[in-house]
Amino acid sequence: MAAITDEEALAQIVLAARSVAVIGMVEERKAHRAAFEIPKACRERGLHVIPVNPTILISQGLTAYPDLASVPEPFDLVDVFRRSEEVEGHADEVLALPLERRPRVFWMQSGIRNEAALEKLSAVGIQVVMDRCLGVYAMRYRAKI
């Protein structure tokens, strides 16, 4: 199965998203990094952002969780800011969630690709986006609030 690259499909994903669990989101002292700026841009366009990072407690005034299983609320998209070689473990983390808690979309940020994660997630019907910036698409297709 291939990652989603069609512009219309990407637009639909971004427009349908409501809640985004951001793996690798960083805190304010690293505000110059994409893993801070992109979630901020998503929030400015109406997406509910949930930080997921075991090394922080809070980011942008939001409680951070150590892993996806610890997030107490539903999320329909996972946005990944991790090295490509670390992504398969996060795909496994998604697959370990109960069916009703799994996201519809697994999004790998610009420069991030992992074919094994793509295959695993696509096999169970989760849409996968690789090497695309969620913030760019949010700014393109969602109005600033």
N, C-alpha and C positions, 0 to 999 in steps of 0.2 A: 504494500500500500504506500502511496506517496503522501508526503506532507502537503498541506493546503497552500497553494500559491496563487490561486485565482483571486483577482482583486475584488470581485463581487462577493465571493465567499468570505474573504477576510473582512470586508465591510460588514457583512451580516453577522459574523462572529462578534465583532466589536460593538455593533448596535444592540445585539441581544444580551451581551454580558451585563451583569448587575453587580456581582461580588467576585473579587479577584484575590486569591491567596498568592502573595509574592514571595517566592523562595529566594532567599539571599538579599532581601531588602536590608538596607543599612540605616543607621541612625544619623542624627543631625551633624555630628562631628565629621561625617563623611558626605556632607551635603553636595559636594562637588561631583560625586560619582553618579553614574547612570542609575544605579540601584537605589538611589534616593530621588533623583529628579524625575525619572519615568513614573514611579508610583504617585509622586506629587502631581504630575500632569494628568494622570488618570483620575485622581481624586477631583481635580479641577473640572473634569468633564463628567462628573456624576457617578463614577464607579466607586463602589465601596471596596476599600483596600484593606487586606489583612496581612500584616507583616509576619513572615515565617523565617526565623533565624535563631538558632540556639544560642548565639552569642550576645543577643541584645534583649532588653526587656520592653523597650518602648521606642517607637519611631513616629515622627510627625503626630505625636499625641495619641498614637494608637498602641494598644497592647500587642506585643510580639509573642509568637508561639514558637516552641522549639522544633515542631514538625507538624505535618498536615493532620495527623491523627489527633493532635492536641487542640486543634481549632474547634471551638464549640458551636460555631454557626455554619450554615451552608455556604458554599462558594461554587460558582459555575465555571470558573476559569482558573488555571494555575499558570502563573507567569514565572519563568525561571531565569535567575541571574546566577548561574554557576558555570564552571568550566564544563566543556562538552563531555569530558570523560567522567564527570560526576553525575551527569543527567540520568543515566540508566537507573541509578539508585533511587532517584526521585520518582521515576516511572514506577518502580517497584513499590514505592511508598503509596502512590495513587492506587495501584492495583490491590494493595492490602486493605484499603478502605472498604467498608461495607458498600454494596452496590448503590444504595440510595444516597450515599455521601460522595460518590465519585463525581468529579467535574466533567462537564461536556467537552472541555477544551484544555489541552496542554500546550502552552505557548513557550517556545525557547527564544530568548532575546537575540538581537543582532550578533552574529559571530558564533552562535551556539547551534551545534548540530549533533544529533546522536541517532544513528540508524536503528540501533537495538531498541531504544526507547520508542521510536516511531513504530516499529513492528509490533512490540508488545501492546502498546496503547491502541493502535489502530485495530488490532485483532479483537479487541473487546468493544469497539465502536466509539472510542474517544478520538475526537478530532485533534490532529497535531499540526502545529505551525512551527517551523524551524527558521532560524536566521532572519527574524523580522522584529522590528521594534514595536511593541504594543503601544508605546507612547505616541509614536508617529501616526499610527492608525487611529488612536483615540482622538488625537488633535485633528486628523483629517475628517473623521466621520461623526464625532460627537461635539455638540455645542458646549462651550465653556459655561459653567454655572456660577 
